[in-house]
Amino acid sequence: MTQEHSLQIIRDAFSHVIVDRIVVEYDPIVEEEVAKIYVADEQLEAALGDDGLYPRTVAMKAGLSIEVTLSHE
């Protein structure tokens, strides 16, 4: 799967929240690419879902690790 295809899966999956931006970066701690999804504070709960289960489920479909984080506007 290409990175663009993975990003499209992520965009589609998080269409229910307002995403400020998605950045894919190499994380040396986990030694892999991680898609960081930046959302506003009021969107965080919806983005995480049940105990953070939603991002984990999307990560399996997208083939990328996902981290949901707060935007600093």
DATAUR-V736195 format. One record per pair of residues at least 6 apart in sequence whose C-alpha atoms are under 7 Angstrom apart, sorted by the first residue. I is the first residue (numbers start at 1). GAP is how many residues later the second one is. D is the distance in whole Angstrom. If there is no record, write none. Layout:
[[I GAP D] [I GAP D]]
This chain:
[[6 56 5] [6 57 7] [9 53 6] [10 48 7] [10 52 7] [13 45 7] [14 33 7] [17 26 6] [17 29 7] [17 30 6] [18 21 7] [18 25 7] [19 18 7] [19 19 6] [19 20 5] [20 18 5] [20 19 5] [21 16 6] [21 17 5] [22 13 6] [22 14 6] [22 15 5] [22 16 6] [23 12 6] [23 13 5] [23 14 7] [24 9 6] [24 10 5] [24 11 4] [24 12 6] [25 8 5] [25 9 5] [25 10 7] [26 6 6] [26 7 4] [26 8 6] [27 6 6] [27 7 6] [33 31 7] [33 32 7] [34 30 6] [34 31 5] [34 32 6] [34 33 7] [35 29 7] [35 30 6] [35 31 5] [35 32 6] [36 30 6] [36 31 5] [36 32 6] [36 33 7] [37 30 6] [37 31 5] [37 32 6] [38 30 6] [38 31 5] [38 32 5] [38 33 5] [39 30 6] [39 31 5] [39 32 5] [40 30 6] [40 31 5] [41 29 6] [48 6 6] [48 7 6] [55 11 6] [59 6 5] [59 7 6]]
